[in-house]
Amino acid sequence: MTPADKPSVSVLGAGNMGTALGHVLAGNGHDVRLWSIEEDVLEDVRDNRRNSKYLKHIELSERIQSAWKLEEAAGGAGIVLFSVTSQVLRAVARDVAPHLPAGCIVLNVAKGLEEGSDLRLSRVLGEELGDGRPMVCMGGPAMASQFAAGVPTAVIVGSDDPEAAKAVQQAFQNEFFKVETTDDLVGVELCATLKNAYAIALGICDGMGLAMNTKSLLVPLALSEMASLVEALGGRRQTAYGLAGLGDLITTGFSADGRNRRLGETMGSGGDWREFMKGPTLEGVPACHSARGLAHKHGVETPLLDVIYTVLCGEQEPREAMQSFLREFDYNGR
C-alpha cells in the first residue's frame, strides 16, 4: 500500500485500546483523528503527544491529531473505528451518522452485547449507520499496552464483506501486528463478548488460591460453552478455538491486568467485589447476563456461565458457588 493509498482513520474513543490502535495505524503511515468526550485526554495528545490517562508510556506520532467534534473526526475518513463501551455505542453511532463519508468502512472493537436488546454490536451499528456500510469487527488476544509497545501480536477481523476485511488487514498489519481475516463476523463478535464473562470465573480461581490444574480445567469448559453459543447464534464453532476465542480468553483470563479477571479474583478472595464493580466499566458483567439469556432462549447448556450468573445475582457466595461446581460437575465427555 503506497502512501497515497492509505486511508485516513477516525478513532472514536481515546481509551487505551483506541489510542493503541491509532498508534499502530499512525506507525503504518495513516493519518488518524482521535475523538473523545474527555477533553483533558485530547489536550494531552495535542500538547504532549501522550495519553497519560490510559497509555502513559507511549509517545504518540504527529500523525495522530485530536478532534473535539465528531464531524471533525469523521470527515473524509476511509475507516471509522469505534472504541467506546457497549453502553454508549448506539448514542455515539447516532451522533456521528450524519457525518460519515459514503463508502467508509466501519470497524468495531467494542466488546459486549447491547443491554436490554441483547443485540450484537454490529447490529446496533447497522441500525444507526445503515446496513449498507461495510462492517468489520476486531477480536483476539491484544492487550493495548503491549502491542502499542511493539510486542508481537495477532488479531482477527471478521466481516461479511471480504474486501472490507482485507482493507482493515492492510491498514493494520506490520512486522509485529498481524491480522487474520474471516467471514465469521458473528463468531468474532460473540467470542469477544463471552471471554470477558468467563474471565470472571478464572479470576475466582485465582482469588481462592486454586492451583493452575484447577484453573486450566475451566478453559476447555468455557470454550465448549462459547462454541455452542456461537453456533446457536449463527457463527462457526471453530472460531471459538482460534484467536477470537481461545487466544483472547487466555489473555483476558490469565493476565494480571484484566479487570474482569480481577473482579473474579476479588470475589474468590472474599473481597468487596460489589465495590470493585463501581470502578471503570466491566464488560463481563452485562455480557454474562445477556449471554445467559441467549443460552436459555436457544437451548444451550452453560453450567460454568451459570455459576458466574448466580454469583452476580447474589444467589450464592463466589467461593461456595465455585467449590460446588468443581465438586459436582461431570467432566466426562466435555
Beta strands, then each sheet from edge to edge (+ up, - down):
strand 1: 9-12
strand 2: 32-35
strand 3: 64-67
strand 4: 79-82
strand 5: 105-108
strand 6: 135-139
strand 7: 153-159
strand 8: 177-182
sheet 1: 3+ 2+ 1+ 4+ 5+ 6+ 7- 8-
end
